Amino acid sequence: MASTSEASPAHLLGLNSERLSDFDISWRDFKTVSTPAGGHHGIKAYVMIPKSVSAAPGKPLKVIVKFHGGGWTTGSAIYPPWFPLWLLEFAKEQGAAIVAPNYRLLPESNGADILQDVHDFWGWLSSTDSTGLCSFVAAKHPEIVLDLGRVIAVGESAGAHLALQSGLTVGKYSGVIGASANGSMDNESTFSGLRAVIATYPAGAHPDINGPIVTKANLFPEQKLREFMRLRPDGGLVSEAAPPSRAWLNIALWQHGVLLELSGGRDDPIWLLNRLRLVAGERPDAVPPQLLIHGEEDRLAPAENSVEYARLARELCGPERVDLVLRPGDHGFDTDITLEAKWLREKLEKIAAYWNS
């Protein structure tokens, strides 16, 4: 399945990045959607294999699914600055592949479209047929087997929102963990959900939780936003962009209430607290262990997002289900933090215990 945008700036930026140079990166479209003009738009997922593992294959690789942030309006799956150093180190240390999907962006699409892309991504990941993740990896890396029995989800900001949404919804999927070079299935293990979720400064807990960058800035007139939505200057559909391109759209969507329109309203389960009540209210044991990390001075997605989510999750699922860490810093404070940070190392060791169990 050929991609519609393999030479896009966002794509090339990730492939040529020194930050990601310790990984072999391959990609394919995990789904194709129709455009308003009657064309087709491919949505990519990237597979990042640590080069140290490729050089010395051994046991099956665990999987980190990484959702990118960008306020649901910009960003891409391999935008280098949004891969914190600690995550890259964690993947190499744990012997894990990173699988990172794109998804349709606002405002050309809506919240339901984004959640559908996430849903379809998990279906692709767990598929046992020739178009699924395992077959793709077997063709690109015959020596590599993925252990889909050990999967965690990670994301920052809007990506943290999608990682948490995934933790609350993917338990219904099942699959097989990998294919050998000759196409036979090795080390079978069903995929029945996530072992854990790491969410850094999540957005979207509730539509009323906004930071001062959104509530106090008055930079983007509604007319400019509506005209952009009418003309669609970036094309009929967008599923990746290189920041700061399109970053203004997120603030404008919040300021003028359009994000609420695109999300399905205040009661829609796209808002994390609504989804949590829906899922945990019926089956609290379906919620995987979750680590939430947030900067106390976050001006874009306030720490209240994590505080309120953790409060409700503990109330519905028990205090051991969610670990909340508040640290000094603004949005994206962890970008250059490494595993040498003792506070982070201790928290990730707990996640690794769930992951490896």
Secondary structure, DSSP 8 states (H G I E B T S, - for coil): ---S-TT-HHHHHHHT-STTTTEEEEEEEEEEEE-TTS-EEEEEEEEEEEHHHHHS--S-EEEEEEE--STTTSB-TT-GGGS-HHHHHHHHHHTEEEEEE----TTTS-HHHHHHHHHHHHHHHH--STTSHHHHHHHH-TT--EEEEEEEEEEETHHHHHHHHHHHHGGG------B-TTS-B-S-----S-SEEEEES---S-TT---HHHHT---S-HHHHHHHHHH-TT-S--S-B-TTTTHHHHHHHHHTTHHHHHHT-TTSTTSHHHHHHHHHHH-GGGS--EEEEEETT-SSS-THHHHHHHHHHHHHH-TTSEEEEEES--TTTTTT--TT-HHHHHHHHHHHHHHH-
